[in-house]
Amino acid sequence: MKIQKDNLTPKQKRNAYLGIIFLSILLFSFFYYKSYLEENKKELLSENTEITFCEIIGSNTYKSTTNFLEYNVNGKDYETRPLSSRVFNIGEFYEIKYSKSNPEISEVNYTKPIIFNRDEFDQINGIIDKTYESERLSVLSFKYNYENKEYERDIILEKIENLKKGNQIKILVNKKKPKISYLEKQFKAE
């Protein structure tokens, strides 16, 4: 098979090579800047931080899973949209760590839900449906019946420990929004 000659003039070849070089520099710069931002975020969240709470105000599952969070620092509201392994329910509260020097930089901890009023929750039994554990993520899935309606829930835990499929567990269910439920061991009163 014979390789055909290209029909480009020397000027067109030079412009094509310059375009490829320019595009390569642009891509390299983008990834370098993204890496720099990620390192800067890690550094800011490793020192001089505070803990507060955030509220889930929305979510999006188009192309990736994102929860919309809102939190308040010194009277100013902040909103962030971190990627997540799960969609959480609007109205849930979780612990969030933020940088004192730049409160817009934050990291939510989905293993630490916050319940402000324990009276808004009923304690019932649920049945473990699935467990998943990796180095970065531990997910517990369970089913429960509340007021003659079946619900399923995925929660993120620090560790699965001895929880196994089919085990009965004690859970807390929000009386007004029964889709919101937690493993009782996660319970944190504020």
C-alpha atoms as a printed R data frame, in Angstrom:
    type eleno elety resid chain resno       x      y      z
1   ATOM     1    CA   MET     A     1   0.000  0.000  0.000
2   ATOM     2    CA   LYS     A     2   1.347  3.371 -0.996
3   ATOM     3    CA   ILE     A     3   1.120  6.349  1.390
4   ATOM     4    CA   GLN     A     4  -0.401  9.312 -0.359
5   ATOM     5    CA   LYS     A     5   1.218 12.718 -0.254
6   ATOM     6    CA   ASP     A     6  -0.624 15.427  1.571
7   ATOM     7    CA   ASN     A     7  -1.868 18.384 -0.389
8   ATOM     8    CA   LEU     A     8  -0.825 21.008  2.147
9   ATOM     9    CA   THR     A     9   1.426 23.885  1.284
10  ATOM    10    CA   PRO     A    10   4.392 24.555  3.602
11  ATOM    11    CA   LYS     A    11   2.490 27.516  5.109
12  ATOM    12    CA   GLN     A    12  -0.568 25.328  5.838
13  ATOM    13    CA   LYS     A    13   1.654 22.675  7.425
14  ATOM    14    CA   ARG     A    14   3.325 25.278  9.641
15  ATOM    15    CA   ASN     A    15  -0.098 26.642 10.705
16  ATOM    16    CA   ALA     A    16  -1.339 23.112 11.486
17  ATOM    17    CA   TYR     A    17   1.737 22.383 13.625
18  ATOM    18    CA   LEU     A    18   1.384 25.736 15.407
19  ATOM    19    CA   GLY     A    19  -2.285 24.952 16.058
20  ATOM    20    CA   ILE     A    20  -1.406 21.552 17.529
21  ATOM    21    CA   ILE     A    21   1.291 23.121 19.733
22  ATOM    22    CA   PHE     A    22  -1.088 25.882 20.877
23  ATOM    23    CA   LEU     A    23  -3.839 23.353 21.699
24  ATOM    24    CA   SER     A    24  -1.344 21.191 23.616
25  ATOM    25    CA   ILE     A    25  -0.183 24.186 25.666
26  ATOM    26    CA   LEU     A    26  -3.796 25.155 26.356
27  ATOM    27    CA   LEU     A    27  -4.697 21.637 27.559
28  ATOM    28    CA   PHE     A    28  -1.565 21.379 29.691
29  ATOM    29    CA   SER     A    29  -2.341 24.785 31.266
30  ATOM    30    CA   PHE     A    30  -5.915 23.757 32.031
31  ATOM    31    CA   PHE     A    31  -4.907 20.524 33.765
32  ATOM    32    CA   TYR     A    32  -2.068 22.254 35.623
33  ATOM    33    CA   TYR     A    33  -4.443 24.977 36.868
34  ATOM    34    CA   LYS     A    34  -7.040 22.385 37.900
35  ATOM    35    CA   SER     A    35  -4.354 20.458 39.810
36  ATOM    36    CA   TYR     A    36  -3.183 23.680 41.450
37  ATOM    37    CA   LEU     A    37  -6.741 24.514 42.589
38  ATOM    38    CA   GLU     A    38  -7.203 21.019 44.029
39  ATOM    39    CA   GLU     A    39  -3.894 21.213 45.927
40  ATOM    40    CA   ASN     A    40  -4.772 24.699 47.174
41  ATOM    41    CA   LYS     A    41  -8.156 23.420 48.391
42  ATOM    42    CA   LYS     A    42  -6.516 20.488 50.214
43  ATOM    43    CA   GLU     A    43  -4.015 22.822 51.841
44  ATOM    44    CA   LEU     A    44  -6.683 25.293 52.971
45  ATOM    45    CA   LEU     A    45  -8.808 22.461 54.404
46  ATOM    46    CA   SER     A    46  -5.896 20.865 56.257
47  ATOM    47    CA   GLU     A    47  -5.218 23.867 58.509
48  ATOM    48    CA   ASN     A    48  -7.128 26.753 60.074
49  ATOM    49    CA   THR     A    49 -10.613 25.294 59.545
50  ATOM    50    CA   GLU     A    50 -13.944 25.428 61.320
51  ATOM    51    CA   ILE     A    51 -16.924 23.085 61.350
52  ATOM    52    CA   THR     A    52 -20.519 24.160 60.810
53  ATOM    53    CA   PHE     A    53 -23.583 22.565 59.221
54  ATOM    54    CA   CYS     A    54 -24.953 22.684 55.710
55  ATOM    55    CA   GLU     A    55 -28.388 22.011 54.296
56  ATOM    56    CA   ILE     A    56 -29.133 20.062 51.128
57  ATOM    57    CA   ILE     A    57 -31.110 22.496 48.967
58  ATOM    58    CA   GLY     A    58 -31.115 20.584 45.677
59  ATOM    59    CA   SER     A    59 -29.437 17.982 43.523
60  ATOM    60    CA   ASN     A    60 -28.622 17.171 39.932
61  ATOM    61    CA   THR     A    61 -27.943 13.816 38.296
62  ATOM    62    CA   TYR     A    62 -27.295 14.987 34.735
63  ATOM    63    CA   LYS     A    63 -23.922 13.476 33.693
64  ATOM    64    CA   SER     A    64 -22.734 13.322 37.343
65  ATOM    65    CA   THR     A    65 -24.262 13.269 40.819
66  ATOM    66    CA   THR     A    66 -24.162 16.652 42.515
67  ATOM    67    CA   ASN     A    67 -25.822 17.871 45.699
68  ATOM    68    CA   PHE     A    68 -26.439 21.600 46.155
69  ATOM    69    CA   LEU     A    69 -25.430 22.661 49.677
70  ATOM    70    CA   GLU     A    70 -25.926 25.900 51.550
71  ATOM    71    CA   TYR     A    71 -24.135 26.966 54.720
72  ATOM    72    CA   ASN     A    72 -23.650 30.169 56.690
73  ATOM    73    CA   VAL     A    73 -20.396 31.633 58.021
74  ATOM    74    CA   ASN     A    74 -20.435 34.872 60.031
75  ATOM    75    CA   GLY     A    75 -23.839 35.890 58.674
76  ATOM    76    CA   LYS     A    76 -22.933 35.270 55.024
77  ATOM    77    CA   ASP     A    77 -24.524 32.440 53.030
78  ATOM    78    CA   TYR     A    78 -22.382 30.208 50.838
79  ATOM    79    CA   GLU     A    79 -23.473 27.636 48.285
80  ATOM    80    CA   THR     A    80 -21.403 24.773 46.948
81  ATOM    81    CA   ARG     A    81 -22.107 21.945 44.528
82  ATOM    82    CA   PRO     A    82 -19.694 19.099 45.229
83  ATOM    83    CA   LEU     A    83 -19.765 15.829 43.345
84  ATOM    84    CA   SER     A    84 -21.196 12.987 45.390
85  ATOM    85    CA   SER     A    85 -21.625  9.242 45.211
86  ATOM    86    CA   ARG     A    86 -25.295  9.559 46.237
87  ATOM    87    CA   VAL     A    87 -28.169 12.024 45.966
88  ATOM    88    CA   PHE     A    88 -29.384 13.175 49.355
89  ATOM    89    CA   ASN     A    89 -32.809 14.581 50.222
90  ATOM    90    CA   ILE     A    90 -33.628 18.256 50.271
91  ATOM    91    CA   GLY     A    91 -33.860 19.404 53.881
92  ATOM    92    CA   GLU     A    92 -31.130 17.139 55.269
93  ATOM    93    CA   PHE     A    93 -28.306 18.660 57.324
94  ATOM    94    CA   TYR     A    94 -24.685 17.496 57.402
95  ATOM    95    CA   GLU     A    95 -21.437 18.581 58.966
96  ATOM    96    CA   ILE     A    96 -19.257 20.732 56.711
97  ATOM    97    CA   LYS     A    97 -15.673 21.881 57.198
98  ATOM    98    CA   TYR     A    98 -14.630 25.231 55.733
99  ATOM    99    CA   SER     A    99 -11.463 27.302 55.536
100 ATOM   100    CA   LYS     A   100 -11.429 30.265 57.930
101 ATOM   101    CA   SER     A   101  -9.337 32.276 55.477
102 ATOM   102    CA   ASN     A   102 -11.650 31.483 52.535
103 ATOM   103    CA   PRO     A   103 -15.066 30.150 53.643
104 ATOM   104    CA   GLU     A   104 -16.006 29.374 50.035
105 ATOM   105    CA   ILE     A   105 -13.574 26.446 50.231
106 ATOM   106    CA   SER     A   106 -15.407 23.632 52.006
107 ATOM   107    CA   GLU     A   107 -15.831 19.886 52.309
108 ATOM   108    CA   VAL     A   108 -19.027 18.150 53.414
109 ATOM   109    CA   ASN     A   109 -18.954 15.067 55.628
110 ATOM   110    CA   TYR     A   110 -21.886 12.847 54.592
111 ATOM   111    CA   THR     A   111 -21.072 10.391 57.388
112 ATOM   112    CA   LYS     A   112 -22.164 12.967 59.971
113 ATOM   113    CA   PRO     A   113 -25.808 13.949 59.582
114 ATOM   114    CA   ILE     A   114 -27.189 16.503 62.003
115 ATOM   115    CA   ILE     A   115 -30.587 16.327 63.668
116 ATOM   116    CA   PHE     A   116 -31.630 19.539 65.381
117 ATOM   117    CA   ASN     A   117 -34.877 18.246 66.928
118 ATOM   118    CA   ARG     A   118 -34.987 14.577 67.943
119 ATOM   119    CA   ASP     A   119 -38.781 14.860 68.434
120 ATOM   120    CA   GLU     A   120 -39.197 15.153 64.646
121 ATOM   121    CA   PHE     A   121 -37.959 11.556 64.256
122 ATOM   122    CA   ASP     A   122 -39.393  8.158 65.115
123 ATOM   123    CA   GLN     A   123 -37.204  5.202 66.002
124 ATOM   124    CA   ILE     A   124 -38.149  2.092 64.036
125 ATOM   125    CA   ASN     A   125 -36.486 -1.062 62.683
126 ATOM   126    CA   GLY     A   126 -35.098 -1.434 59.201
127 ATOM   127    CA   ILE     A   127 -33.555 -4.332 57.285
128 ATOM   128    CA   ILE     A   128 -30.149 -4.087 55.635
129 ATOM   129    CA   ASP     A   129 -30.487 -4.619 51.897
130 ATOM   130    CA   LYS     A   130 -26.868 -4.136 50.705
131 ATOM   131    CA   THR     A   131 -23.469 -3.027 51.907
132 ATOM   132    CA   TYR     A   132 -20.582 -1.656 49.895
133 ATOM   133    CA   GLU     A   133 -17.141 -0.846 51.227
134 ATOM   134    CA   SER     A   134 -13.953  0.368 49.539
135 ATOM   135    CA   GLU     A   135 -10.967  2.392 50.699
136 ATOM   136    CA   ARG     A   136 -12.788  5.655 50.017
137 ATOM   137    CA   LEU     A   137 -16.460  4.844 50.550
138 ATOM   138    CA   SER     A   138 -18.743  2.771 52.780
139 ATOM   139    CA   VAL     A   139 -22.422  2.651 51.804
140 ATOM   140    CA   LEU     A   140 -25.232  0.990 53.723
141 ATOM   141    CA   SER     A   141 -28.548  0.382 51.933
142 ATOM   142    CA   PHE     A   142 -31.606 -0.498 53.967
143 ATOM   143    CA   LYS     A   143 -35.369 -0.842 53.595
144 ATOM   144    CA   TYR     A   144 -38.049  0.107 56.049
145 ATOM   145    CA   ASN     A   145 -41.802  0.409 56.338
146 ATOM   146    CA   TYR     A   146 -43.175  3.655 57.760
147 ATOM   147    CA   GLU     A   147 -46.922  4.316 57.998
148 ATOM   148    CA   ASN     A   148 -47.671  1.427 55.615
149 ATOM   149    CA   LYS     A   149 -45.291  2.680 52.930
150 ATOM   150    CA   GLU     A   150 -42.050  1.016 51.849
151 ATOM   151    CA   TYR     A   151 -38.860  3.089 51.658
152 ATOM   152    CA   GLU     A   152 -35.283  2.421 50.604
153 ATOM   153    CA   ARG     A   153 -32.328  4.477 51.757
154 ATOM   154    CA   ASP     A   154 -28.586  4.647 51.053
155 ATOM   155    CA   ILE     A   155 -26.383  6.271 53.667
156 ATOM   156    CA   ILE     A   156 -22.650  6.807 53.822
157 ATOM   157    CA   LEU     A   157 -20.826  5.522 56.891
158 ATOM   158    CA   GLU     A   158 -17.250  5.778 58.087
159 ATOM   159    CA   LYS     A   159 -17.111  1.958 58.315
160 ATOM   160    CA   ILE     A   160 -19.587 -0.845 57.693
161 ATOM   161    CA   GLU     A   161 -18.193 -2.858 60.645
162 ATOM   162    CA   ASN     A   162 -20.384 -5.894 61.419
163 ATOM   163    CA   LEU     A   163 -23.462 -4.790 59.461
164 ATOM   164    CA   LYS     A   164 -24.577 -7.525 57.052
165 ATOM   165    CA   LYS     A   165 -27.353 -8.021 54.519
166 ATOM   166    CA   GLY     A   166 -30.566 -9.194 56.183
167 ATOM   167    CA   ASN     A   167 -29.677 -7.811 59.650
168 ATOM   168    CA   GLN     A   168 -32.281 -5.783 61.468
169 ATOM   169    CA   ILE     A   169 -31.117 -2.290 62.489
170 ATOM   170    CA   LYS     A   170 -32.518  0.592 64.502
171 ATOM   171    CA   ILE     A   171 -33.121  3.670 62.386
172 ATOM   172    CA   LEU     A   172 -34.481  7.167 62.872
173 ATOM   173    CA   VAL     A   173 -37.166  8.295 60.401
174 ATOM   174    CA   ASN     A   174 -38.276 11.895 59.890
175 ATOM   175    CA   LYS     A   175 -42.009 12.011 60.710
176 ATOM   176    CA   LYS     A   176 -42.833 14.660 58.067
177 ATOM   177    CA   LYS     A   177 -40.378 13.491 55.398
178 ATOM   178    CA   PRO     A   178 -40.095  9.696 55.797
179 ATOM   179    CA   LYS     A   179 -37.579  9.467 52.925
180 ATOM   180    CA   ILE     A   180 -35.089 11.015 55.361
181 ATOM   181    CA   SER     A   181 -33.749  8.362 57.687
182 ATOM   182    CA   TYR     A   182 -30.493  7.514 59.414
183 ATOM   183    CA   LEU     A   183 -28.872  4.638 61.202
184 ATOM   184    CA   GLU     A   184 -29.411  5.391 64.889
185 ATOM   185    CA   LYS     A   185 -25.649  5.050 65.526
186 ATOM   186    CA   GLN     A   186 -25.079  8.074 63.260
187 ATOM   187    CA   PHE     A   187 -27.330 10.265 65.338
188 ATOM   188    CA   LYS     A   188 -25.815 13.552 66.337
189 ATOM   189    CA   ALA     A   189 -27.926 16.034 68.288
190 ATOM   190    CA   GLU     A   190 -27.214 19.738 68.009
